[in-house]
Amino acid sequence: MADIRITNNAELHRYEAYAGDALAGYCEYNLLTDAIMFTHTEVLPENEGKGVGSALAKHVLDAARSEGKHVIPVCQFIAGYIRKHRDYADLVRPDIQRAFKI
């Protein structure tokens, strides 16, 4: 899926991925003082296996980096993405890495 557009819906505390005009998935979060806690990522069934989840994960982690926020990956999808893409591990404090096996 090449045309994935991701926006931050701050009112709902989630990043939303769109394929065209249709919602394809989202990543929910809670903002903390110096961190962002990702709590749940959902890809709608008709968009599974099309790279939506990976696009969301990359986008939200890049956004956290650009905002100078640490990441708390409560969401197992985000935690798994960080495990596979070690260049994002520095966003997770060492104590949090141990807790989530990063």
Residue pairs with C-beta under 8 A, 6 or more apart in sequence:
1 19
1 24
1 47
1 50
1 51
1 52
1 55
3 19
3 20
4 17
4 18
4 19
4 24
4 51
4 52
4 55
5 17
5 18
6 15
6 16
6 17
6 18
6 55
6 56
6 59
7 15
7 16
7 18
8 15
8 16
8 63
9 15
9 16
9 26
12 28
13 28
13 29
13 30
13 31
14 26
14 27
14 28
14 29
15 26
15 27
15 29
15 56
15 59
15 60
15 63
16 23
16 25
16 26
17 23
17 24
17 25
17 26
17 43
17 52
17 55
17 56
17 59
18 24
19 47
19 50
19 52
23 44
24 43
24 44
24 47
24 50
24 52
25 41
25 42
25 43
25 44
25 47
25 52
25 53
25 56
26 41
26 42
26 56
27 38
27 40
27 41
27 42
27 56
27 57
27 60
27 75
27 78
28 38
28 39
28 40
28 41
28 42
28 75
29 36
29 37
29 38
29 39
29 60
30 36
30 37
30 39
31 37
32 72
34 68
34 69
34 70
35 69
35 70
35 71
35 72
36 60
36 64
36 67
36 69
36 70
36 71
36 72
37 71
37 72
37 74
38 60
38 71
38 72
38 73
38 74
38 75
38 78
39 74
39 75
40 75
41 53
41 56
41 57
41 75
41 77
41 78
43 52
43 53
43 56
53 77
53 81
54 81
57 77
57 78
57 81
58 81
58 85
60 78
61 71
61 78
61 81
61 82
61 88
61 91
64 70
64 71
64 91
65 88
65 91
69 91
70 91
70 92
70 93
70 96
71 78
71 82
71 88
71 91
71 92
71 96
72 92
72 96
73 79
73 82
73 92
73 96
73 100
73 102
74 100
79 100
79 101
79 102
81 88
82 88
82 89
82 91
82 92
82 102
83 101
83 102
89 97
89 102
92 100
92 102
96 102
